[in-house]
């Protein structure tokens, strides 16, 4: 479709305004992490690395970071296994209720986070009698991380088809040999992309985590929220937020590069 000159100009202006609205606040956080003024007076009269030094020495922030990393890795591992299995089941087999199962798999990430959080909180405490903590956070994060892996793997399976696997079987390869030598290499980059996105999604999740963390576990986003309005902690929070921006961008960028233009990289919260 060919667009007229005025239409192209309008679209470019709107795109520019949207990008400004999204990224200028993020750049402001990055700049303020070096702002010498604790109140983030603008424009900064000077810059300093003092806040970064204090953030690196903040035991609360470091403990929260370690919890977020462990939760992200555990949730990603679960999502890789279950998301891949579900993708194979729905793509390679035809059975009654397949469309319903597909909808139920995607639904957790489409629901408002607060609804998911309340539902999981009630289920953990009432149905299963579990104490809220590390395990409940991992399970909660896995429920929506599965979607990102599922979307990437099923998109790759749809694109590659069955021809190579059928040829492998015709040549006498066993099911395990076909998976190891043919199927896995085809979906390897999709798995890596889905895993990176799942980790990024888990790492910065706060709404569901608030309802499933309990009193003894604190992830990095929750630590930021709890310390955001404390005057003495504000500069450190700004540094942690700036670092979180950088950390989140890397896996998303790598996932996009690995997935390519034709594969789905999944939605985000």
C-alpha positions in Angstrom: 0.0 0.0 0.0 1.3 3.4 -1.0 0.8 6.3 1.4 0.4 9.9 0.3 3.0 12.5 1.3 0.9 14.1 4.1 0.0 10.7 5.5 3.6 9.7 5.8 4.4 13.0 7.5 1.6 12.6 10.0 2.7 9.0 10.8 6.3 10.1 11.2 5.3 12.9 13.6 3.1 10.5 15.6 5.8 7.9 15.8 8.3 10.5 17.0 6.0 11.8 19.7 5.3 8.2 20.9 9.0 7.4 21.1 9.7 10.7 22.9 6.9 9.9 25.4 8.3 6.4 26.0 12.1 7.0 26.1 12.6 10.5 27.5 11.4 9.5 31.0 13.8 6.5 30.8 16.7 8.8 29.8 15.7 11.1 32.6 16.2 8.2 35.1 19.6 7.4 33.7 20.8 11.1 33.8 19.4 11.5 37.4 21.4 8.5 38.6 24.5 10.7 38.1 22.8 13.9 39.4 24.8 15.3 42.3 21.5 16.8 43.8 19.5 14.4 46.0 16.3 16.1 44.9 17.1 15.6 41.3 17.0 19.4 40.5 16.9 20.0 36.8 19.1 20.7 34.9 21.8 19.0 37.0 24.5 21.4 38.2 27.0 18.6 38.4 27.4 14.9 38.0 28.8 12.2 40.4 29.3 8.5 40.7 28.6 8.6 44.5 25.1 7.2 44.2 26.4 4.2 42.1 29.0 3.5 44.8 26.4 3.6 47.5 24.0 1.4 45.5 26.8 -1.2 45.0 27.2 -1.2 48.8 23.5 -1.4 49.6 22.9 -4.8 51.2 19.2 -4.5 50.8 19.4 -3.8 47.1 22.0 -6.6 46.6 19.8 -9.2 48.5 16.8 -8.2 46.5 18.8 -8.5 43.3 19.9 -12.0 44.2 16.3 -13.0 44.9 15.1 -11.6 41.5 17.9 -13.5 39.7 17.1 -16.8 41.4 13.3 -16.4 40.8 13.9 -15.4 37.2 16.1 -18.4 36.5 13.8 -20.9 38.2 10.7 -19.5 36.5 12.5 -19.5 33.1 13.5 -23.1 33.5 10.0 -24.2 34.3 8.6 -22.1 31.4 11.1 -23.6 28.9 10.1 -27.1 29.8 6.3 -26.6 30.0 6.0 -24.0 27.3 7.9 -26.2 24.8 5.8 -29.3 25.6 2.6 -27.4 25.2 3.7 -25.9 21.9 4.6 -29.3 20.5 1.3 -30.8 21.7 -0.8 -28.0 20.2 1.1 -27.8 16.9 1.8 -31.4 16.2 -1.4 -33.1 17.4 -5.1 -32.6 16.7 -7.4 -33.4 19.6 -10.7 -32.2 21.0 -10.4 -28.9 22.9 -7.1 -27.9 21.4 -8.3 -24.3 20.8 -9.5 -24.1 24.4 -6.2 -25.3 25.7 -4.4 -22.7 23.6 -6.6 -20.0 25.0 -6.0 -21.1 28.6 -2.3 -21.1 28.0 -2.3 -17.5 26.8 -4.9 -16.2 29.2 -2.6 -15.6 32.3 -0.6 -12.9 30.5 -3.8 -11.3 29.2 -5.4 -11.0 32.6 -4.7 -7.9 34.7 -1.8 -8.6 37.0 -3.8 -7.7 40.1 -6.4 -10.4 39.3 -3.7 -13.0 38.8 -2.0 -12.0 42.0 -5.2 -12.2 44.1 -6.2 -15.5 42.5 -2.8 -17.1 43.2 -2.6 -15.7 46.7 -5.9 -17.3 47.6 -5.0 -20.5 45.9 -1.6 -20.8 47.7 -3.0 -20.0 51.1 -6.5 -21.5 51.0 -6.3 -24.5 48.7 -2.7 -25.6 49.2 -1.9 -24.2 52.6 1.4 -22.9 51.5 3.4 -20.2 53.2 4.1 -17.3 50.8 7.8 -17.2 49.9 10.3 -18.0 47.2 8.5 -21.1 45.9 5.2 -19.2 45.5 6.9 -16.4 43.6 8.5 -18.8 41.2 5.2 -20.6 40.5 3.4 -17.3 40.0 6.1 -16.0 37.6 6.1 -19.3 35.7 2.4 -19.0 34.9 3.0 -16.0 32.6 6.5 -16.8 31.6 5.2 -20.0 29.9 3.4 -17.8 27.4 6.5 -16.2 26.1 8.2 -19.5 25.5 5.1 -21.1 24.1 4.6 -18.2 21.6 8.2 -18.4 20.3 8.3 -22.1 20.0 4.9 -22.6 18.3 5.7 -19.8 15.9 9.0 -21.6 14.9 7.2 -24.9 14.6 4.6 -23.4 12.3 7.3 -21.9 10.1 9.5 -25.0 9.8 6.8 -27.5 9.2 7.3 -31.3 9.3 9.2 -32.0 6.1 12.7 -32.3 7.7 11.5 -34.5 10.6 9.6 -36.8 8.2 12.7 -37.1 6.0 14.7 -38.0 9.1 12.2 -40.7 10.0 12.2 -42.0 6.5 16.0 -42.4 6.6 15.6 -44.6 9.7 16.3 -42.2 12.6 14.6 -42.8 15.9 12.3 -40.2 17.5 15.1 -39.2 19.9 17.7 -38.9 17.1 15.3 -36.8 15.0 14.6 -34.5 17.9 18.3 -34.2 18.8 19.7 -33.7 15.3 16.8 -32.1 13.4 14.1 -30.6 15.7 16.1 -29.1 18.5 18.6 -27.3 16.1 15.5 -25.8 14.4 13.9 -24.5 17.6 17.1 -23.7 19.5 17.1 -20.0 18.8 13.4 -19.7 19.6 14.0 -21.4 22.9 16.8 -19.0 23.7 14.7 -16.0 22.7 11.7 -17.2 24.7 14.0 -17.9 27.7 15.5 -14.5 27.6 12.1 -12.8 27.4 10.7 -15.0 30.2 13.7 -14.0 32.4 13.2 -10.3 31.6 9.5 -10.5 32.2 10.1 -12.2 35.6 12.9 -9.9 36.6 10.8 -6.7 36.5 7.4 -8.1 37.6 5.9 -6.4 40.7 2.1 -6.7 40.7 1.8 -10.5 40.9 4.9 -10.6 43.1 3.4 -8.3 45.7 0.6 -10.8 46.3 2.7 -13.9 46.3 6.0 -12.9 48.0 5.0 -12.9 51.6 6.9 -10.9 54.3 10.3 -12.7 54.0 11.1 -12.3 50.3 11.7 -9.1 48.5 12.5 -8.9 44.8 14.3 -5.9 43.3 11.2 -4.2 41.9 9.5 -4.5 45.3 12.6 -3.1 47.0 12.5 -0.1 44.6 8.8 0.5 45.4 9.3 0.2 49.1 12.2 2.7 49.1 11.0 5.1 46.4 9.6 7.7 48.8 12.4 7.5 51.4 14.5 10.7 51.0 17.8 9.1 52.0 17.2 6.2 49.6 15.9 8.1 46.6 19.3 8.5 44.8 20.1 4.8 45.3 16.7 3.8 44.0 17.3 5.9 41.0 20.6 4.1 40.3 19.0 0.7 40.8 16.2 1.8 38.4 18.7 2.9 35.8 20.6 -0.4 36.1 17.3 -2.3 35.8 16.6 -0.5 32.5 19.9 -1.6 31.1 19.5 -5.1 32.4 16.0 -5.4 30.9 17.0 -4.1 27.5 19.7 -6.6 26.9 17.6 -9.8 26.9 14.8 -8.2 25.0 17.3 -7.0 22.3 18.9 -10.4 22.1 15.5 -12.2 21.9 14.5 -9.9 19.1 17.7 -10.6 17.2 17.4 -14.4 17.7 13.7 -14.6 16.8 13.9 -12.8 13.5 11.2 -10.8 11.9 8.9 -13.8 11.2 8.7 -15.3 14.7 6.7 -14.1 17.7 8.5 -12.9 20.7 5.4 -12.8 22.9 3.6 -10.1 24.8 4.8 -8.3 27.8 3.2 -7.0 30.9 
